[in-house]
Amino acid sequence: MTNPVQPIEVLLVEDDPGDELMTREAFEDNKIRNTLHVVRDGQEALDFLYRRGEHTDAPRPDLILLDLNLPKYDGRQVLEQIKQDPGLSLIPVVVLTTSSAEEDILRSYKLHANAYVTKPVDLDQFIAAVRQIDEFFVTVVRLPGRA
């Protein structure tokens, strides 16, 4: 007997409204109803994670989808903060960005990103990539705090 898949809390850190919309569409089209929370810059991401300001009631995310090129604090700074904090470091972080630069890929992994995905330009490929990330972290991977 298999356990039913339970929805997870996903934090999307994305400043591009078009990419946010495509990510929402990918989640909505998928059969697993995860909760997608969206913040639009690095400062708001940290406020969400530390439950500050308007995010005092924010849930702890089970997965973070992080763009690198963000206003205020960029994704690299956010990733570094997450992975240095013992209370947050176990949350899987998938860098989801337009950059395919080797320097960004190496730096992200050095900062302990769990995966690095370059956003496809094509809408259907973008949606497929987000679905694959979602399905992998919901159905394949065992996340901390989830039996």
Secondary structure, DSSP 8 states (H G I E B T S, - for coil): --------EEEEE---HHHHHHHHHHHHHSSS--EEEEE-SHHHHHHHHTT-GGGTT----SEEEE-SS-SSS-HHHHHHHHHH-TTTTTS-EEEEES---HHHHHHHHHTT-SEEEE--SSHHHHHHHHHHHHHIIIIIS--TT--
